[in-house]
Amino acid sequence: MNTSVESSPDAAITSSADRPEFPPDDPTLARTSVTHSSVHRALGLLLRVESNDHHIHQVAVASFGPVLHVTDGATPDACIRLFVHHVDEEPGFRPRQPLIRSWGGAFTIAASRSSVMSGDVNRGTAMGFVSETIVANADYLRSAFIQTAFLQIAQARSIVAVHSACLARDGRALILRGDSGSGKSTLAYAALRRGYSLVAEDVIFLRSRSGQADGSIRPADIEIHGLPWTLHLLPEAGQLFPELEDLPTIARPDGRQKIAVRVEDQFPGQALSHAPLGPLVFVVRGHRATPRLLTLRRDAALRRLEATAIHYERDEN
């Protein structure tokens, strides 16, 4: 039996030669030149970020902290190569939560046909191209692409990733755990005003000083690593902290409006990239005028830990 398929003229695919995003001399942009390269120490890993645009370099610094000066022979643990290309977003495009898909060691991050990344956690590499529209939105570029790609790689090189904020003071860490909206970030900001350092605002990565990743690790050998450079607060935080009242809000990839506080700008020297393992505190929003601190039994703490777990923790072995 013969079968014929007729396609609508509206569904026809324009040949690549007729589209400006496919230059005839390099249709896959494989020869795009790296003009900006920086190395950072992030989550205990040596990370190199490569790009063809200075805005991406600036966002890398905001994401991962100061640029390191390393010797030419230093081999990074991870490398992210993200380029800007002159491909317009579709009409009506607005930044939204990107689609993240993974299988085995491969992953993709897609915001649109014009802005996509892919990576291999086993090799520690990720590459992608984004539009000029995406690059113009620094916070979205940071959270949706640069940090997300790196966290995919870093998670595979850590003992475990934990949904928590983390503070430190006088060489001691304090892990804050709670549901979204429980007040972890607000409490962290209040602690920064009292001289604490921020290690992480939302996710901590536990790593072993010895490099081991099995059950023989001693608690004293475990370090907490985080990305402490930016803290996001609900707009209502301006009612508690007058210095935030006039700051603009930004739209996060999940659509929520947040105040972005650059920690080193407002609290110089209080962004701390790692700290020793410390106690875990569950944060619960209450209605009492006076906060309470309760000690939980082990079984109750484990139930609370499970109740506040999110997807990547449940996926951990």
Sequence and secondary structure as in RCSB ss.txt:
>XXXX:A:sequence
MNTSVESSPDAAITSSADRPEFPPDDPTLARTSVTHSSVHRALGLLLRVESNDHHIHQVAVASFGPVLHVTDGAT
PDACIRLFVHHVDEEPGFRPRQPLIRSWGGAFTIAASRSSVMSGDVNRGTAMGFVSETIVANADYLRSAFIQTAF
LQIAQARSIVAVHSACLARDGRALILRGDSGSGKSTLAYAALRRGYSLVAEDVIFLRSRSGQADGSIRPADIEIH
GLPWTLHLLPEAGQLFPELEDLPTIARPDGRQKIAVRVEDQFPGQALSHAPLGPLVFVVRGHRATPRLLTLRRDA
ALRRLEATAIHYERDEN
>XXXX:A:secstr
        GGG    GGG TTS TT TT TT    EEEEEEETTEEEEEEES HHHHHHHHHHH S     TT  
 SEEEEEEE      TT      EEEEETTEEEEESSSSSEEEEETTTTEEEEEE HHHHT HHHIIIIIIHHHH
HHHHHHTSSEEEE EEEEETTEEEEEE  TTSSHHHHHHHHHHTT EEEESSEEEEEETT   STT  GGGEEEE
   SEEEE GGGGGT GGGTT   EE TTS EEEEEEHHHHSTT B SEEE   EEE      SS       HHH
HHHHHHHT  HHHHT  
